[in-house]
């Protein structure tokens, strides 16, 4: 039996938009994947610039269908239907 794959909408903001070259995309991950798995895919896809951004980013995880989002840096958190990548917007 094939693994179930979920399409996770990933939205990028600020430096994450620069590193990815886009504002949003859909990333296919096996069902039950966590933010660590998503991070691995994004670093493999976009390289060192994205790795630098993700090392300081927070994630707003939306479970989908009317759920409430959760802001986290915990990479063991399950990825939801949508994940916003939120790097620090200003220094200091």
N, C-alpha and C positions, 0 to 999 in steps of 0.2 A: 504494500500500500504506500502511495506517495505521501510525503510530508505535506501538511496543509501550509500554504504560504499566504501571509497577509500582506496587503499593500498598505504601508504606513505613509501617511502624508507628512513630509518633513518641511517645515517652513524655516527659512533662515533670516536672521536680522543682523544689521550692522556688519561687523567683520566677517561673520559667517556667510553673508551674502557675497562678499568679496572673495572669500576662499573657495566657495562653490561655483561662483559665476552665475547663480540663479537665485530667485527668491523662494521657490518651492519646487518639490519634486516628490514622486512616489517611490519609495524604496521597498523592495520585496524582501521579507524576512520570514523564516519559519514561525508558525504560530507559537506564542509563548516566549518569544525572544525578549531579552532585556535591553536596556539602554547601552550596556557594554557591547552587545552584538551590533547594535546600530552604529555605535561609535567606530567599531572596527571596520565596518563597511564604508563609512564616510571617510575615514583616514586612508583606506586602500584606494578609494575612488579619487580623492582630492589631494592627498599627499601631505607634506610637512606643514603647509599653511593652515590646512584644516586641523591638523593635530595640535598646533599651537592654540588655535581658537578654542577647540574642544577642551583643552586642558584647564581653561578658566571659565568655561561656559556653564550656565544652568539650563535645565530643560523644563519646559512646561508641557506636561503629559496630559493629553485629553483622552479619556477612555472611549469617547464616541457616544452617540445617541443620548444626548442630554446630560451626560455626566459632568461632574465638576473637575476642572483641571487641577493638577498638583505641580507645584514648582519644586524641583529637586536637583541635586547633584549626585544622587545615589545611582550608580551605574547598574546595580542589581535590580532596580525598579523595572517592572515590565513595561515595554513600549506599548503605547496605546494606539488608537486609530490615527491620532495626530500628535506630532512632537514638534514643538517650537524650540529652536536652538537660540539661546539668548546669551551672547557674550556680554561682558561688562560694557556699558554704553559710554562711560567716561572714566578717566583715570582719577586717582587720588581719592 
